[in-house]
């Protein structure tokens, strides 16, 4: 640091301010110091800074099912939000949300010196007494159902599913079939429950839900079955990928969308607007969830108090895959 100060012609305190990302340095001086750092090969020692101020500027993320669209998009949003705040993330995948795996992930993160942990595990086990989250680190949980001993950030799953189901009923469909996500998923369970309650409140028949695994393949397999039933005129899929499988199955079986069958998804993945037909779906702002989760964790780290439950709104996006029964264009 002294070499940099001599090279740039500034004080050691100014070099320290630049190295720590402080804003009270004018831009010309900052650029001169950064150029001097490059010339002398100086890199700020994050470990030494952490020992001095008790902060590592690193966030651990414990995640299950990294391959699912929702989890991967949420992880990307968390990483982006952390980077904006000057934090890095340390990823710790778990293959199964058991007590042993979760505790082991916490121990490994503690060894890697993180300031706090974000947990992204949607399975029901996280809310059961058999899974106890270790103490000692600030924690924020994403998508964790009823668990309330740590701040929880989640989408308003119920309002999204209600909006999707009501949209189809308002178009004139007698009832709405549902392709649900896996039963161990909180998000899938809340969407299924809200779909069912919406139909019951409207005095409509509740068809037996069909359970998928979030994949397009499972949506296609259920779509083949539904396509053979002429009474099926509207289907709400618990995510866009299963909705994509439904669209293919209906096309192959000669059931036009939305002419004979309307389809609604959930997520509003980037590709949803380019399905054929473009998919009506429920939009989730993963970026907003990432920002809220990181902000809640940083508040905990700074001892500003726990945020409690944070609900991020969803939004129905109406496109061309839904229409009144028997009156939409044939696709």
ZAGU-599317 format. One record per residue (C-alpha): x, y, z. Coordinates in steps of 0.1 Angstrom, whole numbers. Each point is the difference from the previous one (the first is absolute). Example, Ala and Ser with C-alpha at 12.3 -4.5 7.8 and 13.67 -1.06 7.14 Angstrom:
REM residues 2
SITE     X     Y     Z
SITE   123   -45    78
SITE    14    34    -7
REM end
This chain:
REM residues 331
SITE     X     Y     Z
SITE     0     0     0
SITE    29    23     8
SITE    15    -7   -35
SITE   -33     9   -16
SITE    -2    32    20
SITE    35    11   -11
SITE    -8   -10   -37
SITE   -32    20     0
SITE    12    29    20
SITE   -28    -4    26
SITE    -3    -9    37
SITE    -3   -36    12
SITE   -35     9    13
SITE   -11     9   -35
SITE    13   -33   -13
SITE   -19   -17    28
SITE   -32    18   -10
SITE     3   -10   -36
SITE     9   -36     9
SITE   -31    -2    22
SITE   -23    15   -26
SITE    -8    32    19
SITE   -18    28   -18
SITE    18    29    16
SITE    28     1   -26
SITE    -2    21   -31
SITE    -1   -18   -33
SITE    34    12   -13
SITE    18   -10    32
SITE   -18   -34     0
SITE    12    -7   -36
SITE    36    11     9
SITE     0   -24    30
SITE   -15   -29   -20
SITE    26     6   -28
SITE    28    -1    27
SITE   -14   -32    14
SITE     2   -16   -34
SITE    35    12    -6
SITE    14   -13    33
SITE   -22   -32     0
SITE   -19     8    31
SITE   -32   -18     9
SITE   -21     7    31
SITE     2   -29    25
SITE   -36    -9     7
SITE    10   -23    28
SITE    20    27    18
SITE   -29    24    -4
SITE   -24   -25    14
SITE    22    -5    31
SITE     1    37     5
SITE   -37     8    -4
SITE   -16   -34     7
SITE   -16    -2   -35
SITE     9   -24   -28
SITE   -24    16   -26
SITE   -10   -35   -10
SITE   -34   -17     1
SITE    -6   -38     1
SITE   -28   -15   -20
SITE   -14   -35     8
SITE   -20   -12   -28
SITE   -18   -33   -11
SITE   -11    -9   -35
SITE    23    25   -19
SITE   -13   -13   -33
SITE   -36    13     4
SITE    -8    32   -18
SITE   -13    19    31
SITE    30    -9    22
SITE    25     8   -27
SITE   -16    34    -8
SITE    -3     8    37
SITE    37    -9     6
SITE    10    23   -30
SITE   -21    28    15
SITE    16    -5    35
SITE    35     1   -16
SITE    -7    31   -19
SITE   -15    18    30
SITE    29   -10    22
SITE    25    13   -26
SITE   -17    34    -1
SITE     6     1    38
SITE    37   -10    -4
SITE    -5   -35    13
SITE    10   -33   -15
SITE   -20   -33     4
SITE    12   -34    10
SITE   -23   -27   -14
SITE    -6   -31    20
SITE   -24   -25   -17
SITE   -17   -27    19
SITE   -13   -32   -16
SITE   -27    -5    26
SITE   -13    24    26
SITE     8   -22    30
SITE    12    11    34
SITE    34   -14    -7
SITE     4    16   -34
SITE   -13    34    12
SITE    22     0    31
SITE    30   -11   -21
SITE    -6    28   -25
SITE    -1    25    29
SITE    33   -13    14
SITE    18     2   -33
SITE   -13    35    -6
SITE    12    10    35
SITE    35   -13    -8
SITE     0    21   -32
SITE    -8    32    20
SITE   -33    13   -12
SITE   -20    29    17
SITE   -34   -17    -4
SITE   -19   -27   -19
SITE   -29     0   -24
SITE   -19   -34    -1
SITE   -18   -10   -32
SITE   -17   -33     7
SITE   -36    -3   -10
SITE    -6   -35    14
SITE   -24    -5    29
SITE    28   -15    22
SITE    14    35     7
SITE   -32     9    19
SITE    -1   -32    21
SITE    15    -3    35
SITE    25   -26   -13
SITE    19    28   -17
SITE    15    25    24
SITE    20    28   -15
SITE    33     5    20
SITE     4    33    19
SITE    29    24    -2
SITE    -5    15   -35
SITE   -26    24   -14
SITE   -24   -20   -21
SITE   -27     9   -26
SITE   -22   -27   -15
SITE   -16     1   -35
SITE   -32   -19    -7
SITE    -4   -18    34
SITE   -37    -2     7
SITE   -10     5    36
SITE    35     2    15
SITE     3    33    18
SITE    31    -2    23
SITE    20    17   -27
SITE    -9    27   -25
SITE   -19   -16   -29
SITE    -1    14   -36
SITE   -25   -15   -24
SITE   -24     7   -29
SITE   -36     5     7
SITE    -7   -35   -15
SITE   -37     0    11
SITE   -10    32   -18
SITE    18   -11   -32
SITE   -18   -34    -1
SITE   -33    17     8
SITE     4    25   -28
SITE     9   -28   -25
SITE   -31   -20    10
SITE   -24    30     1
SITE    12    11   -34
SITE   -10   -33   -16
SITE   -34     0    19
SITE    -6    36   -11
SITE     5   -10   -36
SITE   -30   -24     4
SITE    17   -34     6
SITE   -21   -22    23
SITE    30   -12    20
SITE    38    -1    -2
SITE    22   -31     1
SITE    34     3    17
SITE    34   -15    -6
SITE    17     5    34
SITE    37     0     9
SITE    16   -27    23
SITE   -18    -4    34
SITE    32     7    20
SITE     1    35   -14
SITE   -15    28    20
SITE    -6    21   -31
SITE   -18   -28   -18
SITE   -21    -7    31
SITE   -11    36     4
SITE    -9     3   -37
SITE   -20   -33     1
SITE   -18    10    31
SITE    -9    35   -13
SITE   -12   -15   -33
SITE   -23   -24    19
SITE   -13    27    23
SITE    -8    23   -29
SITE   -20   -27   -17
SITE   -19    -9    32
SITE    -7    37     8
SITE   -15     3   -35
SITE   -22   -31     5
SITE    18   -19   -28
SITE    10   -36    -3
SITE    36    -6    11
SITE    17   -26   -23
SITE    27   -22    15
SITE    34    18    -3
SITE    26   -17   -21
SITE    35     0    16
SITE    31     9   -20
SITE    36     6     8
SITE     5    35   -15
SITE    13   -15   -33
SITE   -14     5   -35
SITE     0   -38    -3
SITE   -25    -4    29
SITE   -22    27   -14
SITE     0   -17   -34
SITE    -9   -34    16
SITE   -30    15    19
SITE    -9    20   -31
SITE    -4   -32   -21
SITE   -24   -13    26
SITE   -20    33     3
SITE    -2     4   -38
SITE   -21   -32    -2
SITE   -27    15    22
SITE   -23    24   -19
SITE   -12    15    33
SITE    34    15     6
SITE    -1    36   -12
SITE    24    18    24
SITE    32   -11    17
SITE    21    19    26
SITE    36   -14     1
SITE    21     7    31
SITE    29    12   -21
SITE     8    11   -36
SITE    21   -31    -8
SITE   -29   -24     7
SITE   -23    24   -20
SITE    24    -4   -29
SITE    -5   -37     1
SITE   -37     4     1
SITE     1    22   -31
SITE    19   -26   -19
SITE   -23   -28    11
SITE   -32    19   -10
SITE    16     9   -34
SITE     9   -37    -7
SITE   -35   -12    10
SITE   -18    26   -21
SITE   -14    21    28
SITE     5    36    -9
SITE    13    26    25
SITE   -18    22     8
SITE   -28   -11   -24
SITE    -9   -31    20
SITE    22     2    30
SITE    14    30    19
SITE    33    -4    18
SITE    16    22    28
SITE    35    -5    15
SITE    19    15    29
SITE    34    17     2
SITE     0    21   -33
SITE    34   -14   -10
SITE    16    20   -28
SITE   -10   -26   -26
SITE   -37     1    10
SITE    -8    29   -23
SITE    15   -20   -29
SITE   -19   -32     5
SITE   -26    -8   -27
SITE   -25    14     8
SITE    17    25    24
SITE    -8   -12    35
SITE   -23    17    25
SITE    18    -4    33
SITE     6    14    35
SITE    31    22     2
SITE    24    -4    29
SITE    27    27     4
SITE    30   -21    10
SITE    22    31     0
SITE   -22    16    26
SITE     2   -32    22
SITE    37     1    -3
SITE     2    37    10
SITE   -24    -5    30
SITE    19   -31    12
SITE    34    17    -1
SITE   -13    32    15
SITE   -16   -20    29
SITE    32   -19     6
SITE    22    31     0
SITE   -24    16    25
SITE     5   -30    23
SITE    37     1    -5
SITE     0    37    10
SITE   -21    -8    31
SITE   -29    21   -13
SITE   -26   -26     9
SITE   -17   -29   -17
SITE   -23     8   -29
SITE   -27   -26     7
SITE   -20   -13   -30
SITE     4    18   -33
SITE   -26    -8   -28
SITE     9    10   -36
SITE   -30     6   -22
SITE    -8   -21   -32
SITE   -17    13   -31
SITE   -22   -17   -26
SITE    13     5   -35
SITE   -27    -7   -26
SITE    12   -11   -35
SITE   -15   -22   -27
SITE    -3   -35    16
SITE   -33     9    17
SITE   -34     8   -14
SITE   -37    -6     6
SITE    -9   -37    -5
SITE    -4    -9   -37
SITE     5    36   -12
SITE    38     5    -1
SITE    21    -3   -32
SITE    11   -34   -10
SITE    38    -8     4
REM end
